[in-house]
């Protein structure tokens, strides 16, 4: 996120895939979710972002996920001169998406977007791409709700929850755990 000369927040530059070398991501911190690891923003203060920033983040997230499956149920929101015009121009995404990307901005304090999907859709390469994406949005994160667990992807760590990820400490392990769900499903 950048600030213009007049002090207005501008959206981050469009997401570009930057693949980090394996050695760099092997050292990336992966740990069990704990309240002290991720504290939601204080909602009593002034707004921390605008609708334009939230939907700019979401639009770029859709772009990352589209390389791995369908997204929806709503597509990208055109960022036009005002909310009403943007909302009128908003087109749908896939009605039964692989990645259900929540499209509601709940407030102006919590910088995150929830994605509901199956663990079978997640792999190491997608996790690398999500880490790369989130690093371009300081203070923002993506939460993957996966059924048997969840992953909170921040710019400097991934926090996991659920039995599927117990004991995981590397991105590759998270990807392998999701792959194990694929293998279980394909053998039944």
Beta strands, then each sheet from edge to edge (+ up, - down):
strand 1: 2-3
strand 2: 9-10
strand 3: 29-32
strand 4: 71-72
strand 5: 99-101
strand 6: 112-116
strand 7: 141-145
strand 8: 150-153
strand 9: 157-161
sheet 1: 1+ 2-
sheet 2: 3+ 9+ 8- 7+ 6+ 5- 4-
end
